[in-house]
Amino acid sequence: MPTAPSPQDELVLLPLGGAGEIGMNFNAYGFGPPDERKWIVVDCGVLFGRESETPGIDIIMPDIGWLAEHREDVLGIVLTHAHEDHIGA
């Protein structure tokens, strides 16, 4: 039977890409005390470059280094839908 959350448990959002823009969606939601937190990653998309803002760059990808560093604490990845701005990376 699950136990009730303790006062040390926190629910946190870690925006790793795509906040405030269309594209490069990459967020992690964590739960638990800071030293035992487990994560769910939601989407891992790309951003399409614009010639006026990023000349010569077609695709911008989020830095997935955080995901690699915390892979033992990641419980899963949720892909919301099959658009490249959500699953392209």
Secondary structure, 3 states (H helix, E strand, C coil): CCCCCCCCCEEEEEEEECCCCCCCCEEEEEEECCCCCEEEEECCCCEECCCCCCCCCCEECCCCHHHHHCHHHEEEEECCCCCHHHHCC
